[in-house]
Amino acid sequence: MLGILTLCLATCAAAAPLAGRATRAFSVLRFNNVADKFSTEGRMDPIISPGAASAHSHGVMGGSNFGLTVQGDQLLKSKCTNSMIKNDKSNYWVPGVWYQSPHNGTFKKVPLFYMQVYYFFDITNDKIEPFLPGLKIVSGEAGKRTPPATGGLQLDPSKGPIQSAQFTCPAQGDPDRYPRGLADPGNRGAGAGFPVINCDGYASPLRQDIHLPSCYNPAAGLDDHAHNMAFPADNHGKLDCPAGWVHVPHLFFEVYYDTPRFAADWRPDGRSQPFVLSDGDRTGFSLHADFVSGWDRDTLRAIIDGCDTGSGGMDTCPTVLGGVNKDDKCVIDSVVPDPAEAWVTALPGITPYRGGVLGATKKPEGSCGRAGLY
Ligand SMILES: *[C@@H]1O[C@H](CO)[C@@H](O)[C@H](O)[C@H]1NC(C)=O
């Protein structure tokens, strides 16, 4: 049975090359968000911690039916979304960025600047299909505190371990952003973990960058986030999924934070920096992203097949079934909200480290990293 299926897929791909894509296309999904806020923030993660408060806080965008659990096509019934595509009720979330005062150790949330999600339709022999409602995707390693091999991205499973998350630090005058080995060898503006300078690019502060895998394994199913997705592998210049898997859009989250507002409060020393992910990680190596699809499939199919607006925005695609969304009032109630105070002595859900909060020269608990550097 499996043999026949594999044979059929191989034969079909060879006989019908039009099913694949010879050129890459992409379109950026934007959100309507009042004062550049997430739709909700708090200790919620219906993928990793369904039904309970999550270990750390996240910033969430998208459909209003988000909650501590998300199952099947529940998101499709959201009464609103802040996605600029009305028929996209998906949720997109990341661990937020906090600032830790170098003067007294307390934390303050760094406000979102803005977030957008690239939908890449890569060159492939496969037919790219819209997500099934309820598909859960996770990318990045939430427990990671050790530096990766290089600061570069590595998205091809045939070429070594996957490295799907980075930070980008736009900066005037193109200074070094990273200490030894952590800058991306192909892009010195980006690298692994937090950069050690104030990112002062014009209208372009510190940014989280996370690529999500685009091959779905139907045998694992929508909910099994640990096994249901993989990155496609290079096949003579085309990015192909394993036989029997479904090629879906390649998502790339860009999440900008308003870090320059803290610039006057800390002094870069080339080694350390004051920002921390909401999971207590000062290195930034644990950066991760989550997605649950709430797409109307016909709407997304029309975009996959007929849209290449690039940075111009998905809201300008030639065919947007259901229409463009202008609603900038769609918020999601937080079931486990973050504390209301501006400065807090501990990050929500995170037990302070022994001997006090994360001291500037202490190494994070459980880290094999280099003491003193972070
Ligand atoms: C801690 O330091 C920050 C500046 O880094 C300041 O705004 C805040 O008021 C201080 N909090 C206390 C309790 O001193």
The ligand as a MOL file (V3000), in Angstrom:
LIG
                    3D

  0  0  0     0  0            999 V3000
M  V30 BEGIN CTAB
M  V30 COUNTS 14 14 0 0 0
M  V30 BEGIN ATOM
M  V30 1 C 14.0300 50.0560 38.7250 0
M  V30 2 O 14.7470 50.6720 37.6840 0
M  V30 3 C 13.9470 51.2450 36.6420 0
M  V30 4 C 14.8970 51.8010 35.5910 0
M  V30 5 O 15.7720 50.8240 35.1700 0
M  V30 6 C 13.0230 52.2840 37.2030 0
M  V30 7 O 12.2070 52.8470 36.2040 0
M  V30 8 C 12.1670 51.6650 38.2780 0
M  V30 9 O 11.3430 52.6530 38.8690 0
M  V30 10 C 13.0570 51.0420 39.3570 0
M  V30 11 N 12.2360 50.3740 40.3440 0
M  V30 12 C 12.5330 50.4410 41.6570 0
M  V30 13 C 11.6230 49.6780 42.5550 0
M  V30 14 O 13.4780 51.0770 42.0640 0
M  V30 END ATOM
M  V30 BEGIN BOND
M  V30 1 1 1 2
M  V30 2 1 1 10
M  V30 3 1 2 3
M  V30 4 1 3 4
M  V30 5 1 3 6
M  V30 6 1 4 5
M  V30 7 1 6 7
M  V30 8 1 6 8
M  V30 9 1 8 9
M  V30 10 1 8 10
M  V30 11 1 10 11
M  V30 12 1 11 12
M  V30 13 1 12 13
M  V30 14 2 12 14
M  V30 END BOND
M  V30 END CTAB
M  END
